[in-house]
Amino acid sequence: MCDHEGSLAVHAAGTLPTRVAGWCSAAAVLFFCMGESAQARCGDPPKAGVNWVDCSKAMLVLDGRDLTGGDFSHARLSSSTLTGARLNNAKLVATELSLAKLDGADLSGANLEKAAGLKASFQGANMTGARLISAEFSRANFAQAVMTGANLAKSDVMRSNFSGTELTGADLSKAELARVVLAGAKMANANLSYSNLARADLRDLKLEGVDFTGAYLFLTNLGGADLSRTKGLTTDQLRLACGTNETKLPPGVASPERWRCEED
């Protein structure tokens, strides 16, 4: 019915009813061939350029594997371990990564748009220039990851750990960042405009060039943070935030009469 490449041959029919029957038969055969081809593709071994689109690959051990440029879009990789794997320029669009472990992996230039990964771990991973637009990685671990120039616009990473993460030039505009921990993160020129930073921890950070336009700062901890060279910050935003006498503000932006959380 299908050849070795999954191709289909259908003979022309003479009459209209026969033609219609032929078309229906062709559609059924094509569907069968596509399923047969997908099954064969999902059975391919892990390697650079592998095509595992829409494949179920949960709980695999792929530590250190070279998966450069592979396509894992819509695949299910939950609870898999890819520690130290090479996934640079890979496609992980809408990929399921819940509880997956990608510590130390190379995801530079990878596309994780609309990917989902509750409690996934990217500790120490190279995610330079990675795309995480509209991705959902709540309670994930990005500690010590390199995310220079990464795009996390409209992503949901609430309650995630970004301790010591390199976020220079990253785009986190309109991102859900509630309760994230950013202790020791490097965030020069990052875009936090219109993001939700409620109860996030930005203590003692140097935030040169960071754009806070429209950011929601309810109980955001800015104690000791250097905001003196930020953009878009207003006193109205700061009235909702938690700061200290050591918090440095931009010229022309007045400190609230009383910081919230002072009793803490």
Secondary structure, DSSP 8 states (H G I E B T S, - for coil): ---TT--------SSHHHHHHHHHHHHHHHHHHHHHHHHHHHTS-S-TT-B-TT-B-TT-B-TT-B-TT-B-TT-B-TT-B-TT-B-TT-B-TT-B-TT-B-TT-B-TT-B-TT-B-TT-B-TT-B-TT-B-TT-B-TT-B-TT-B-TT-B-TT-B-TT-B-TT-B-TT-B-TT-B-TT-B-TT-B-TT-B-TT-B-TT-B-TT-B-TT-B-TT-B-TT-B-TT-B-TT-BS--HHHHTTSB--TT-B--TT----SS-BTTT-
